[in-house]
Amino acid sequence: YFRSRTADLGVQGINAYIWALIALDSVSGVVPDDADDTREDMINAVLEGQLENGGFRLIGETPDVDITAMAITALSPYTDREDVLRALNSAVEFLSGVQKDGGDFASWGQENLESTAQVAVALCTLGIDPENDARFVKNGNSVLSNMMSFVTEDKQFGYEDNTEANAYATEQ
């Protein structure tokens, strides 16, 4: 709450505001009146990271699937605000538009399970079914079916050939 005494919360960019909101809302945290950053400040900082195409950026002017999904997750408790609801609707449209034919997503030009998992979490925070919502089924492949295509023999998650589990992929 008093981070500016050491470093501004925004020094890490939008990612810090996203995860601060997620952390606060995970524990129903109360922000002190004299805190350096209020919830309103954090919400507005996240909203400022949205591009015209509906995606959110980490750096520069290029939308990123992971940041967009995490921004949706962070903003989802605030759908009573008209500006947040508009931003969320636009972000969902963006994600639907960049979903690959196999049901997966790419971040930094690389298709990967982790980005697809982030999208699944974001959709669920809005009550959108990642398996059956028509906006997220491409060529018969949903977000969830794509994720399940990465299951290894030992019921973890891997990459490409799925012969070896990957701890990060499994965690996501």
Disulfide bonds with the S-S distance in Angstrom:
none
